[in-house]
């Protein structure tokens, strides 16, 4: 079975093609084709990079006119160009799309039809940057592949089993009836890490109490019990929760009222401030990327140190809240760019939970190891570093629906 995965975002488009045999493998295989589009690096142009399993990497830059046409051009490299991996588009059996917001209605991955497309468009009111781009990828694929089945894999679906106590905000009911509630995000990553953790630990998913820490430019935690997300840090939007690269995370709502009363502030400026100018970037004044902040700390930059300390304080505090929801912990999981690569963040986070009997193997923590247990042998809580593979998780969802 050939499964095409499209991850369409506002600033980039990533795609890959898997060629699977009759049995779903336990570990992610290498795609036979990978491609990406960057819409923002060079103003007015789209940068396309195509990497076939065998053959030379293609890189080109074309005028960023019609985005669907550019997506179609990228997809056509699978059967045209210097290193085709297919003879024709008809060889693709099913197409999976990451869709950021499925609302309260879509609680699992779903075959796409006109009703689903209308729902994705309607839910753009909650995800105005992401859902329209996701829908754009779906429509582009329709034009290229015709009636090949397409699947919407919703980032919110993994958190669909949150209890009313966990997803309800303490605001008047007339607003919650408008759909204002906790949805949670990064669900595809949290779900992948849940299953990979069970495999690494040789345990059943249903028997594990897990906290998954997806730490990238965007950051979220999930508390997982009996295989289901029972609590998470992101909420109505991906702004809530942890301190992130350029997002503030949770702050006193009264600050927003205070800022909006200032004459030079409006809703658009406040949106930009909270989502693009805050977090590590806002505190350090250096970057939303942790790497230059760690370099600045080594050079005794106090603002960089403060940014790191605030980041870790937020991470520990939210891990503590997830721990309370679970009532215990079998494994703490770190994933995504920071979680997989920043040993200093892992060490600082774990230092707050030594009272649980959690002990790191510092030598393992300082190595660049993936899909491993970095806890000390006598630790009462396992600590895993897992390379998240959202594309493969989307492909697995397609496999189960085909």
Steps between C-alpha positions, in 0.01 A plus 500: 500500500629845409398767751561868429514735800449876466569742783391839367578806710474874451873544439604155381375179344656163580417173330625143490409171334515160672499169316368234740472126463207289621587544870532829685860518635564557870753777437478786249648415159686753289274682251574428135446871421505818708433858398450842651400850398611812687274795418674761715880478465516704178219751463295438187648158438443144616802283577443135415718213618438144386689199637433166329617182673747443217629782289611859524324752722308757295499861615326775309349843554190609310275804509245462783189560293227239558576291807287203382690501169833497681385213725388312187841564340674358806276192503559433130871444567398157635448376142693755294841659507841342545421248775133391487378253764164427332391437144175694541287670768258205491752297703423704813244306705407751769598850612522619861485864608586659831209726591562716804145553625217248497291670768288295738337303219797320344634266765695271267657495155238523227467430128463839330179588317320826428357510853845461656644772278218734600569425867872569460416833335248586773749412775746749350338750736692318777819438295513784244865446409502121476163359387483700175850381409404141585190530279713645222716186505190279483362687199837496323524123550148454363598674178810284457370161618129516425296251701786349701373476863620777727510493881491791744717424804405760760755639745219554751354149476740336746368732772134434417451288815577779746237516771273806529693596813821508295370678190255754647609858566347684794315755286126549443335203328383710205865523392580133546195429284681692224774238507738673739661210686831321534582301185871426534745465212809304389276195533661310211841531668368409846326194355813383318711541815246306705528197274876526454547521878300182552719327240825620658387399850343173377178591677137528396382853424199449730726422798711817483467840663695737274583867474605588147694826460488633145757779519567680173434858399149418618483299822235286665465219751248217514407280793418153364324226696343181362630611161296822500586864551334608823664843530709730284654846520393666175140611507255686277805606296865387489589812701405358839727304729878485496739783426603442135742635242308819420166435676433618852315193618251547783501845659266698724203594279491832681826590322315485169230735628769735631686502168185552292421811703827658380454747215765343274360145530236320293392139451735437206802639686411297807469184291846559354648583840373180663563260211811635328683734738477326838630177653874438482534774238318760709697436818845450349478758224718258301295227339210261535747221420652346811842441342618862481354556846713218643802650322423839655470339844849357452612859440336611828200675346258551790188553288570176319537326836171647618326381182629146558399507867147624422467233228605222740282634782199492269588150380537362854181669617295353218656155536388521863143575395500206256639280776211596728251408227663159453544414868841348427752460223664212317691696237586858411555549126689778321449560130519761218789737431578614856385181671716282275812716496525722809655285773513804730121539486443131570739504795352816649143373458575162656684658793164624624364148539768313687250464786318248277811286486576629149872488420669580173800317362695820433736333254211375288322834528802680358523271198299555181293184536149452364224259600684405818449494876738750660394433860746346745458127552360553852261782400137437600383700197627433148611797289485461123630708211288424193541638151145596411387391155168667428507412130526131584216531752283654228595212268401250771161666535453467123598133515233429760230680298583353160 
